[in-house]
């Protein structure tokens, strides 16, 4: 069974909320790509629209938007998440996860694109999420 840790950030208030997602709701997120917009009901936020902004697999490798598929790949980078060159022009190969959500993903980062009628604190407190 697939289980994700969803981190939902609210650009209006600047807060982020963490909630577990499992079962058929987690299965419906498999196959989504970074940048996709979807209904918040999959995360326990009915009426909200969310955008998938990032994530990480079980070993801590971050997802990257320009890597196709769900696999882990080595990418030659000059500056990116996980690497900041000590000298100008220096590059290094780093491992990143692809942009597609798979069963290997543990954490998903999301941003609220449109708010619902109920407050996010009320919805996540009833579903067991923590601030």
VENCORPE-V40527 format. One record per helix or strand. SS is the DSSP state (A for helix, B for strand). FROM is the first residue (numbers start at 1). TO is the last residue. If there is no record, write none. Layout:
ss=<SS,SS>
from=<FROM,FROM>
to=<TO,TO>
This chain:
ss=<B,B,A,B,B,A,B,B,B,B,B,B,B,B,A,B>
from=<3,16,24,33,37,40,49,62,72,79,83,92,100,105,120,130>
to=<9,22,29,33,39,43,57,63,77,80,84,97,100,114,127,130>
